[in-house]
Each structure stands twice: as structure tokens, then as C-alpha cells.
């Protein structure tokens, strides 16, 4: 019986050692509402102020970007397909133009001039 307890405690300690949280730097004041992990390396995060984050190296570095023309929107959902393609959805009153979705096929690089995003309304 002592042997079983010893094995159980050893396994518990081993799993706790691997499950530590690591603080991530976002370089933005935006609040975050949604996350989509495509793989263990590729993750997209949607947030307030038209902001989204993307990592392609498992969180070692994060790209912080803001969608051109969406600075007042709150991205409540993100669905990513790969490192280049994602859809961001904003929430809010549709009558005021706050409920939209944006699709990028170039990791959002075209957003600085408002290109590279498909914009739709809900």
C-alpha cells in the first residue's frame, strides 16, 4: 500500500512541475476576450480596441496588431485556420456598425493600410 501511495505522489509531483504558468508580454493596453490555438506553436488572440495577437513560436514572441478602421471594436471571437488565415468577430450593436467580422489571409499584414482583410457585417 505504501508503494502505491509513493507512486501516486511521485506522479502528482511530476505533473505539477510541468504545469507551470508563464507570464506573456502583449505590449498593448487592450483587454483580451478570445483565443484560438491552431497548433502548439500557432495561437491567435482577439481583444478590445480592434487588437489581436498572434504567435507562431508557441508564445516565445507575440505580434500585436490593430485592424485598420476597427479601433473601436471589441473582438469577442477568433477562429484561426493556420499561421496566415483567421477570422475575427466583433460584438456590439449591429445598428451602430459594431457587429462585424474580419478575415485575413496574410496574417493581418495588409491591415496597416486597410487591405488584406475581408470585412463582413452580421
Secondary structure, DSSP 4 states (H G I P E B T S, - for coil): -HHHHHHHHHHHHHHHHH---------S---EEEEEESSSS-EEEEESTTEEEEESSTTSS-EEEE-TT-TT-EEEEEEESSSS-EEEEEES-GGGT--EEEEESSTTGGGGGT-SEEEEE-
